[in-house]
Amino acid sequence: MNKLLSIVVAAMFAAVSVNAIAAKHMAAEKGAKEEKKEMKKEVKKADKKAEAKKADGKKAEAKKADGKKEMKKGEDTKKAEKK
C-alpha cells in the first residue's frame, strides 16, 4: 500500500509540474502574439501618417498649380486691359 501511495503522489507531482511549465509556455506565446499585434498596429499608424503626409503634399502642389492658373488668368485680364 505504501508503494502505491508513493507512486500516486509522484504522478500527481509530475502532472502538476508539467501543467505549470505548460502554463508558462502558453503565457509566453500569448505575450509574443500580443506584441506582434501591437507592432502591426504601430506599423499601420506609421503607414497612415506617411500616406497623410503624401496626400498633404499633393494637395499643396495642387493648390500651387491652381494659384499659377489663377495668376495666368489674371495676367490675361491685365493684357486685355492694356489693349
Contacts in CASP RR format, 6 or more apart in sequence:
PFRMAT RR
TARGET T0000
AUTHOR 0000-0000-0000
METHOD contacts of the structure
MODEL  1
MNKLLSIVVAAMFAAVSVNAIAAKHMAAEKGAKEEKKEMKKEVKKADKKA
EAKKADGKKAEAKKADGKKEMKKGEDTKKAEKK
END
